C-alpha cells in the first residue's frame, strides 16, 4: 500500500481538497485503484450537527455517514463510493481510545496522546486504506490522505505526530508528503511573496515531516525566479515545486498537474507500476472535457432559493449537479442565489430594497431549485418561490425541504388547506402534510435522521401503487414540470429501472 499525505499551510481553504481529488483522478487514469481519507481535527464525532456556515454542506455517504464536503469531491472525481470511516475526526479517535480504556484494553497503562492517540490514528488509516471503494471491489493500490486545517493548528498536532511516526512504520518508499501553500501577490507591489511558504515549510519540517513536493497556490503562474527561491529555502528541487494557479474551472487542475510531470515524480518516488510516457494520451479525454466546459455560450439561469446562500459551499453538491446537468445539455448554468427570507412579506417592510431585488432576480430565472435546510427561518419565502413557479409555469425542483414546501404550497393554494404546514415548524397544525418519521429523535440530533442510501422499488403488480404513481406523476408534470407529455411514467423519469438507490438525509416526510 502506498500513501500520499496532503498537508496545508499559510491559510485554511487553500485548495487541498481539489488537489487531493485531482491527484486521485490522475492516478486512476493511470490504472491504479485509489481511495482517500479526509482528516478533520475538530472534536465533533462527525459533521452531522454542523451549521452549513461552519464548513459548508454536510455530504451524505451510502452508509449514512455525514461527512465533510471534500469527500463529495473525492467521490465525483474518483467515481467511487466511500464509507463513513474515510472521514477521521479527533472526536472519533478520542471516543475510540476512551472506550478501549474503559474496556481495559490498555492493561492499566497511563493513556496518553503519545503513543495511544497516535497509534489509534495510524491503525485507523491502515485499516480503512485497504477497504474497496470502486465497483471493481479490488483492494486500493494507493491511499491519499488530506489533513484538514493548517500546519501549526493546536488541534492538528496529534495527527502530525502520528504521520511523523507513520512515515517510518510503512517505509519511506511507501509514503510521500505533498505540502500545499499560498503564494500571495499583493496588489500594492504585484510581486509574488514566498515568505509565507518558507515559514510554513519550516514549521512542517520542525514537526518532523519534510515535504517531497511543495504545491503553491497562486493567482498567476509562478515566475521561474520564484520557484527557484522556494526550492532554495524549502529544501526541494525546483522540479518538485509545482504551481497550481487560479483556473477558469477546477477541471483544469488535473491537466495542470500532469503538465508539470507530477506523475513521473510519484512513479519514481513511490515505485509505482505505471507508464508515464503517454500521459498526454491518457489524459486526452479529460483535457477535452475541461476545455469544452469553458466553451458553451448558451446559458440557462436557475434560481437557487435557500437559507445559507451567503456561503456557496453550503450547497456545493447542488451547484455541481446543476453545472454537470447543464454541461450534458451543452449549456452553461448561471446559478442565481436568493435568500429565501428576502422573498417574504416581512422583508418588504423591513428592507424593501432586499425584497424587490430578490423578486427581480427570481422573475428573471428560467427555473427554480429549492434545496434542503433545517429550521423555520425562510420557510414562507420558499413557499412563495414554489407558488411563483407553479403560477408562472416555471420548472421547479424541490430537494428534501424544497419538495416539502412545494407540498405545503400546493395544499394551501390548490387544495385550499390554508393552515397546511409541516409538524417540524407547526406541531399543532390542523393539516399536517409533512410529518416526522420513526427515525426522528426529539432529544439527540446527531445521526438520528433517515440517512444514507435507500432502495426504492417501482411496483407494477399493484393496482393501488399504479394509481398513486399516476396521480403523483400527473401532479408533478402538470403543476411543476409543465410537461406536454401526457404519458409520463416512472420508467421515463428513471430510465426504465425497476428500482433505484438514492441517498437520504431528513427527519420529516410527506
C-alpha positions in Angstrom: 0.0 0.0 0.0 1.2 3.5 -0.9 0.3 6.6 1.0 0.2 10.2 -0.1 -0.3 12.8 2.7 -1.7 16.2 1.6 -0.9 18.9 4.2 -1.6 22.6 4.0 0.0 25.8 5.2 -0.5 29.6 5.5 -4.3 29.6 5.4 -7.1 27.1 5.5 -9.2 26.6 2.4 -6.2 26.8 0.2 -7.4 24.1 -2.1 -6.2 20.9 -0.6 -9.5 19.1 -1.4 -9.4 19.8 -5.1 -5.7 19.0 -5.3 -6.3 15.7 -3.5 -9.2 14.9 -5.9 -7.1 15.8 -8.9 -4.2 13.6 -7.9 -6.5 10.7 -7.3 -8.2 11.2 -10.7 -4.8 11.2 -12.4 -3.6 8.1 -10.7 -6.9 6.4 -11.5 -6.5 7.3 -15.2 -3.1 5.6 -14.9 -4.8 2.3 -14.0 -4.4 2.4 -10.2 -7.1 1.7 -7.6 -7.4 4.8 -5.5 -9.0 5.6 -2.1 -8.9 8.7 0.0 -9.2 9.7 3.7 -10.1 13.1 5.0 -8.9 14.1 8.5 -10.8 16.8 10.3 -9.1 17.7 13.6 -12.3 19.0 15.3 -13.8 17.3 18.3 -17.1 16.6 16.7 -17.8 12.9 16.0 -19.0 13.8 12.5 -20.2 16.8 10.5 -23.9 16.0 11.1 -24.7 18.7 13.6 -22.7 21.5 11.9 -24.3 24.7 10.6 -23.5 25.0 6.9 -21.8 28.3 7.7 -19.1 26.4 9.6 -17.7 24.1 7.0 -20.1 24.2 4.1 -22.5 21.4 3.2 -22.7 18.1 5.0 -22.1 15.3 2.5 -24.0 12.1 3.0 -22.4 8.7 2.0 -24.2 5.5 1.0 -23.7 4.0 4.5 -25.3 7.1 6.1 -22.1 8.8 7.2 -22.4 12.6 7.5 -19.0 13.9 6.4 -17.0 16.8 5.1 -17.8 18.1 1.7 -14.4 17.2 0.4 -15.5 13.5 0.4 -18.1 14.6 -2.1 -15.3 15.9 -4.4 -13.4 12.6 -4.0 -16.5 10.6 -5.0 -17.2 12.8 -8.0 -13.5 12.8 -9.2 -12.6 9.2 -8.4 -16.0 7.7 -9.3 -16.0 5.7 -6.0 -18.3 5.2 -3.0 -16.6 6.0 0.3 -17.5 4.9 3.8 -18.0 6.9 7.0 -14.6 5.7 8.3 -13.0 7.5 5.4 -13.6 10.7 7.4 -11.5 10.8 10.6 -12.2 13.3 13.3 -10.5 14.0 16.6 -13.8 13.1 18.2 -13.9 9.7 16.6 -10.3 8.9 17.7 -10.7 10.1 21.3 -14.0 8.2 21.6 -12.4 5.0 20.4 -9.4 5.4 22.8 -11.6 6.2 25.8 -13.9 3.2 25.1 -10.8 1.0 24.9 -9.5 2.4 28.2 -12.9 1.7 29.8 -12.8 -1.8 28.4 -9.4 -2.3 30.0 -7.5 -2.8 26.7 -4.5 -0.8 27.9 -3.9 -3.1 30.9 -3.6 -0.3 33.5 -1.2 1.9 31.5 -1.5 5.7 31.6 -3.4 6.6 28.5 -1.6 9.5 26.6 -1.6 11.3 23.3 1.7 9.6 22.5 1.6 6.6 22.0 -2.1 5.8 22.4 -3.8 8.5 20.3 -1.1 8.5 17.6 -1.2 4.7 17.4 -5.0 4.8 17.1 -4.7 7.2 14.2 -2.2 5.0 12.4 -4.2 1.9 12.9 -7.4 3.6 11.6 -5.6 4.7 8.4 -4.1 1.3 7.7 -7.5 -0.4 8.3 -9.5 2.0 6.1 -6.9 2.2 3.3 -7.5 -1.4 2.2 -11.3 -1.2 2.0 -12.5 -1.5 -1.6 -14.4 1.7 -2.7 -14.8 1.1 -6.5 -17.2 -1.1 -8.4 -14.4 -3.5 -9.2 -14.2 -4.4 -5.4 -10.4 -4.5 -5.7 -8.1 -3.5 -2.8 -6.8 0.0 -3.4 -3.2 0.4 -4.5 -2.8 3.9 -3.1 -4.4 5.9 -0.4 -4.5 9.7 -0.5 -4.9 11.4 2.9 -5.9 15.0 3.3 -5.0 16.6 6.6 -7.6 19.3 7.2 -6.7 22.7 8.7 -3.3 24.3 8.7 0.1 23.1 9.9 0.6 24.6 13.4 -3.0 24.4 14.5 -3.0 23.0 18.0 -5.9 20.6 17.3 -3.9 19.0 14.4 -0.7 18.3 16.4 -1.6 14.7 17.3 -2.2 13.9 13.6 1.1 15.5 12.5 3.0 13.5 15.2 1.2 10.3 14.0 2.3 10.9 10.5 5.9 11.6 11.6 5.9 8.1 13.0 3.8 6.6 10.2 6.4 7.5 7.5 8.9 5.2 9.2 6.4 2.5 10.0 5.3 2.0 6.4 8.7 2.8 4.9 9.9 5.8 3.0 9.3 4.2 -0.4 5.6 3.9 0.5 5.0 7.4 1.9 5.0 10.8 0.2 4.2 14.2 1.6 2.8 17.0 -0.6 2.5 20.3 1.2 0.1 22.9 -0.2 0.8 26.6 0.5 -0.2 30.0 -0.7 2.0 32.4 -2.6 0.2 35.8 -2.2 0.6 38.6 -4.7 -0.3 41.9 -3.0 -1.9 44.5 -5.4 0.3 47.2 -3.9 3.5 45.6 -5.4 2.3 42.9 -7.8 5.2 40.8 -6.5 4.7 37.1 -5.6 5.7 36.6 -2.0 7.5 33.4 -0.9 7.9 34.1 2.8 4.6 32.6 3.9 5.6 29.4 2.1 9.1 29.4 3.6 7.7 29.8 7.1 5.1 27.1 6.6 7.6 24.5 5.3 10.0 25.4 8.1 7.2 24.8 10.6 6.3 21.4 9.0 9.9 20.3 9.0 10.3 21.3 12.6 7.5 18.9 13.4 9.3 16.0 11.7 7.8 16.0 8.2 9.8 17.1 5.2 7.7 17.7 2.1 8.6 15.8 -1.0 6.6 18.3 -3.1 5.6 21.9 -2.4 2.4 22.9 -4.3 2.0 26.6 -4.5 -1.4 28.1 -4.9 -1.3 31.5 -6.6 -3.4 33.9 -8.7 -1.0 33.8 -11.6 1.6 31.1 -12.8 4.8 31.3 -10.7 7.7 33.1 -12.1 10.8 30.9 -12.6 12.7 33.0 -10.1 10.0 32.5 -7.5 10.1 28.7 -8.0 13.9 28.7 -7.6 13.6 30.8 -4.4 11.1 28.4 -2.9 13.3 25.5 -3.9 16.3 27.0 -2.3 14.7 27.9 1.0 12.4 24.9 1.3 14.9 22.1 0.6 13.3 20.6 -2.5 14.5 20.6 -6.1 12.9 23.1 -8.5 11.0 20.4 -10.4 9.3 19.5 -7.1 7.9 23.0 -6.7 4.5 22.8 -8.5 2.4 25.8 -9.4 -1.4 25.5 -9.0 -2.6 28.9 -10.1 -6.2 30.0 -10.4 -8.1 28.4 -13.4 -11.4 29.1 -15.1 -12.7 25.8 -13.6 -11.4 23.2 -11.2 -11.5 20.6 -14.0 -8.2 22.2 -15.4 -6.3 21.3 -12.2 -5.6 17.6 -13.2 -4.0 18.6 -16.5 -2.2 21.4 -14.8 -0.5 18.9 -12.5 0.3 16.4 -15.3 1.8 19.1 -17.4 4.4 19.7 -14.6 5.4 16.0 -14.5 3.7 15.1 -11.2 3.0 11.5 -12.4 6.7 11.0 -13.3 7.8 12.1 -9.9 5.2 10.0 -8.0 6.0 6.9 -10.1 9.7 7.1 -9.2 9.2 8.2 -5.6 6.6 5.5 -4.7 7.9 2.9 -7.2 4.5 2.7 -8.9 4.0 0.3 -11.8 2.6 2.8 -14.3 3.5 4.1 -17.7 4.5 7.8 -17.7 5.4 8.1 -21.4 1.9 8.6 -22.8 0.3 10.8 -20.2 -0.9 13.2 -22.9 -2.9 10.4 -24.5 -4.1 9.0 -21.1 -5.4 12.4 -20.1 -6.7 13.4 -23.5 -10.4 12.8 -22.7 -10.2 14.7 -19.5 -8.3 17.6 -21.2 -11.0 17.8 -23.9 -13.7 17.8 -21.2 -12.1 20.6 -19.3 -11.7 22.7 -22.4 -15.2 22.2 -23.6 -16.5 23.1 -20.2 -15.5 26.7 -20.9 -16.7 26.9 -24.5 -20.5 26.8 -24.1 -22.1 30.2 -24.8 -25.7 29.4 -24.3 -26.7 30.0 -20.7 -29.6 28.9 -18.6 -30.4 30.8 -15.4 -31.6 28.8 -12.4 -32.7 30.4 -9.1 -31.4 28.6 -6.1 -33.7 29.8 -3.2 -32.0 28.8 0.0 -31.2 29.7 3.6 -27.4 29.6 3.5 -26.6 31.3 0.2 -24.0 33.6 1.8 -21.6 30.7 1.7 -21.8 28.9 -1.7 -20.1 25.8 -0.2 -23.3 25.2 1.8 -24.9 23.9 -1.4 -21.8 22.7 -3.3 -23.3 19.3 -4.4 -26.4 21.1 -5.7 -24.1 23.5 -7.6 -22.1 20.7 -9.1 -25.2 18.7 -10.1 -26.7 21.8 -11.9 -23.5 22.6 -13.7 -23.0 19.0 -14.7 -26.6 18.7 -16.0 -26.2 21.9 -18.0 -22.8 20.6 -19.4 -24.6 17.5 -20.5 -27.1 19.7 -22.3 -24.4 21.8 -23.9 -25.1 24.9 -21.8 -23.6 26.9 -19.0 -25.5 27.0 -15.8 -25.9 30.5 -14.4 -27.0 29.9 -10.8 -28.6 32.9 -9.1 -28.6 32.5 -5.3 -31.6 34.1 -3.5 -32.0 34.2 0.3 -35.4 32.7 1.0 -36.4 35.2 3.7 -35.8 38.1 1.3 -38.9 37.0 -0.6 -41.2 37.2 2.5 -43.7 39.9 3.0 -42.0 41.0 6.3 -38.9 41.9 4.3 -40.9 44.3 2.2 -41.5 46.3 5.3 -38.1 45.8 7.0 -35.8 46.1 4.0 -37.7 46.9 0.7 -34.5 47.1 -1.3 -33.6 43.5 -0.5 -37.2 42.4 -1.0 -37.6 43.9 -4.5 -34.1 42.8 -5.6 -34.8 39.2 -4.6 -38.1 39.2 -6.5 -36.4 40.8 -9.5 -33.8 38.0 -9.5 -36.4 35.3 -9.2 -38.6 36.7 -12.0 -35.6 36.7 -14.4 -34.9 33.0 -13.9 -35.8 30.1 -16.2 -36.3 27.6 -13.4 -36.3 27.3 -9.6 -34.4 24.9 -7.3 -35.2 24.9 -3.6 -32.6 22.8 -1.7 -32.7 21.2 1.8 -32.4 23.0 5.1 -33.4 23.0 8.8 -35.3 25.4 10.9 -38.2 27.8 10.4 -36.4 30.8 9.0 -37.1 31.4 5.3 -39.8 28.7 5.0 -42.5 31.1 3.9 -40.1 32.6 1.3 -39.5 29.1 -0.1 -43.3 28.5 -0.2 -43.7 31.8 -2.1 -41.0 30.7 -4.6 -42.8 27.4 -5.2 -46.1 29.3 -5.7 -44.4 31.7 -8.2 -43.0 28.7 -10.2 -46.4 27.0 -10.3 -48.4 30.1 -11.2 -45.9 31.2 -13.8 -45.4 27.7 -15.2 -41.6 27.6 -14.5 -39.9 24.3 -13.9 -39.4 23.7 -10.2 -37.2 21.2 -8.4 -37.5 20.7 -4.7 -34.8 18.7 -2.9 -35.6 17.5 0.6 -37.2 20.5 2.3 -37.7 22.0 -1.2 -40.1 19.2 -2.0 -41.8 19.6 1.3 -42.5 23.3 0.8 -43.9 22.6 -2.6 -46.4 20.2 -1.0 -47.2 22.8 1.6 -47.8 25.4 -1.1 -50.0 23.1 -3.2 -52.1 22.1 -0.2 -52.6 25.7 0.8 -53.3 27.3 -2.6 -54.7 24.5 -4.7 -56.5 22.1 -2.3 -57.5 25.0 0.0 -56.0 24.0 3.3 -54.8 27.4 4.3 -53.2 26.2 7.5 -51.4 23.3 5.9 -47.8 23.0 7.3 -45.1 20.7 8.5 -45.1 19.4 12.0 -41.4 20.5 12.1 -42.5 24.1 12.2 -46.1 24.0 13.4 -46.5 20.8 15.6 -50.2 21.6 16.2 -51.3 22.4 12.7 -54.7 21.0 11.7 -53.5 19.9 8.3 -50.0 18.3 8.8 -48.9 17.5 5.2 -45.3 16.8 6.4 -44.8 14.6 9.4 -41.9 13.2 11.3 -40.6 9.7 10.8 -39.7 6.8 13.1 -36.0 7.6 12.9 -36.8 11.1 14.4 -35.3 11.6 17.9 -36.5 14.7 19.8 -33.5 14.5 22.1 -30.3 13.7 20.2 -29.7 15.5 16.9 -26.6 13.7 15.7 -27.2 10.6 13.5 -30.9 10.4 14.2 -32.3 11.1 10.7 -33.1 8.9 7.8 -29.5 8.7 6.4 -27.7 7.1 3.5 -28.7 5.0 0.5 -32.2 3.6 0.4 -33.7 1.4 -2.3 -37.0 2.5 -4.0 -38.8 -0.3 -5.9 -41.2 0.6 -8.6 -44.0 -1.9 -8.5 -46.1 -2.7 -11.5 -48.1 -5.5 -10.0 -50.1 -3.4 -7.5 -53.2 -1.5 -8.7 -53.2 1.0 -5.8 -49.5 1.6 -6.4 -50.1 2.3 -10.1 -53.0 4.7 -9.4 -50.9 6.6 -6.8 -47.9 6.7 -9.1 -50.0 8.0 -12.0 -51.6 10.7 -9.8 -48.3 11.8 -8.4 -46.6 12.0 -11.8 -49.6 13.8 -13.3 -49.3 16.4 -10.5 -45.6 16.8 -10.9 -45.7 17.1 -14.7 -48.7 19.4 -14.9 -48.1 21.6 -11.9 -44.3 21.9 -11.6 -42.5 20.4 -14.6 -45.1 21.7 -17.1 -44.5 18.7 -19.4 -46.5 18.4 -22.5 -46.0 14.6 -22.4 -49.4 13.1 -21.3 -47.9 9.7 -21.0 -45.2 10.4 -18.4 -44.1 7.4 -16.4 -41.7 6.4 -13.7 -39.8 4.5 -16.4 -39.1 7.7 -18.3 -38.0 9.5 -15.1 -35.7 6.7 -14.0 -34.6 5.3 -17.3 -36.9 2.2 -17.1 -35.3 0.8 -14.0 -37.2 -1.5 -11.7 -35.6 0.1 -8.6 -33.2 2.8 -7.8 -30.9 3.7 -4.9 -31.0 7.3 -3.6 -29.3 8.9 -0.6 -31.4 10.4 2.1 -30.9 13.0 4.9 -34.1 14.1 6.5 -36.3 13.7 9.6 -39.7 14.5 8.0 -41.6 13.2 5.0 -44.8 13.8 3.0 
